[in-house]
Amino acid sequence: MLPMSMLPSPRRHVALPNGERFCHWSGAEFFDAWPKCCGRMLAMIDAADCGNPYAEMVRDAQAGAAQLDFYAGLVTEMKGASIPMGPDVVNFSVREPYGVVGRIIPFNHPFMFAAGKSAAPLAAGNSIVMKPPDQAPLSALRLAELVDGLLPAGVFNVVPGDRETGAALASHPGVSMVAIIGSVAA
């Protein structure tokens, strides 16, 4: 496992394996550019952290970025509806966030699940508490560093830990919904 001190900071220029460099962006520029640049860095982190082949982790980073992009495009499409039901009756729906949504992700594709499975709840206006796998937490932690300052404080949270951490997240009364990918032993 790589110590966090060895991971590059998003707030300075970072050399990628092929010699390219990138720097920290903000807002939409970041989300447009990160699959190309940050994706390779995150793929290296996952390859070192969980032992998967680098090329496979590059595809995972692209898949996670594509899911974020897809759900970001749906943000303006989430609306309520008004349905006339008769002369004096109208049914209407209001879309409201759940609040805090927990995500417990597996070890085999940690970044793809950390990015991709946080996309829909974030687009719907929820906050995320992500529990990455205790075997491979680094890419989820790095994602939290990269989005720090792009989202309001407390919207994207990463809590590494073992199955007791997952159980605490799943049973917490302040967490409205939990999704788990993988074994319930996680």
C-alpha positions, 0 to 999 in steps of 0.5 A: 500500500502506498503512503498518502505522502507519496501521492501527488498533490492536485494543487501543484504540477504532477508528472504522469508516467508518460512525462505529460504534466497537468495542474489543478483545475476548478469546476467544469474544467476539472471534470472535462479534463480529468479522465485524460490526465487524472485518470492515468494517475488514479489508475496507477494508484489502483494498480499499486493499491489493489494489484489489478493491471494498469491498463484495466484500471485506466479503463475503470477510470474512464468508466467512472468519469463517464458515469459522472459525466452522464449523471451530471447531464441529468441534473437539469432533467430531475423535476417534479410533475403536475398531473390534472386528475379532474376538474378540482384535483391536481396530483403533483410530485416533488423530487427531493434528495434523500439527504445522506447516502452511504456507498460501500464499495468493493476492492476489485475496481475501487475507483470506478465504483467510488466515482461512478456510484457517487454520481447519481446521488450527487446529481440528485442533490444528496451528500455521500459517505463513501466507505472504500475497501480496507484493502484498497482505499487510496483512489477513493481518498485521492478522489476526495482530495481532487474534488475538495473545494469543487463541492460544498464541504461535507457533500463528498466524504470518504471514511476508510475502514473495515466491516465494522465501519461499513456496519456503522455506516449502514446502521447510522440513523442519519444515513437515509440510504445505503448501497453496497457493491460486493459481499455483505461481509464488506 
